[in-house]
Amino acid sequence: PWSPLLEHHDLRPRPVASTALKHPRMSRFARKGKAPKGFEAIEQTLAALETELRDKVNEGHEGKRKVEAIWPIHQINWQRSRYVYDMFYKYKKISREVYEYCIRMKLIDAALIAKWKKPGYERLCSTYVINTKNYKFGTVSICRVPKHALGPDTIVEDPHTGCLGCSSGPGGQRNIFGNKYGQYLASIQVARDQERERRRALKDAAAGGAAEDARAAVASAGGKGKAAAAEEVADEDADTDEGGEEGPMPDTVWAVNEEERNMESISSKASAEAEREAAKAVARAGGGD
């Protein structure tokens, strides 16, 4: 209805200005809060794991058992949590602020990490396998049974996580899933960073001695020869940047050779000591009863 208050006002809807071009896309890890300084050290690996998890969830399940469809969820959750845990506790590559940010943003499994800090649980694949409500007769998964307590022909594979054995102690499974999700990505990343530093140091050392030879070669050449010499020096520098004779650095977060596949952050010695401490704790508890 007409009103004198509306006579001089244009009430036609106006287009809403788009902000898509005014603000750059925010990182998926900073949507609920700004990521702290130093987070970039682990962001690339976490992004790769998030993409991998999304792809596994969306892929078809034809030819798989129903329980196998959820294996990647447990396994990537373990690998992502282990990666951040090792980067903070073992290698000191990230700050406590970054570590707590990952917990707060639920990028890692805080409950699983809490178990890793207890003797005998250093390799635990998932909190699911130690919940007695999930298994018959109030027991836990077979993957928690130490290898020396199993028969020689016993097949170990938890039906819910695909774990091949995550008990502590000597003879334990290094790669608890037997695939790339059981690799220790922090150990791999630290080793690659050390290799980059080694190559950079060699390059800097060689540049000091080679620079004079290169300048002399360019200066002594004339005309087209001078240009060709300069181009050759540039090609050599480019080869060095790409890895030279040693080859380029890997562009994946997972292992690319046997040496990297055998890396781990839990030593068998530490696991054995943890198992002994756990056995002592059980004995003390039994004696107290």
Order of alpha helices (4+ residues) and beta strands (2+ residues): alpha-alpha-alpha-alpha-alpha-alpha-alpha-alpha
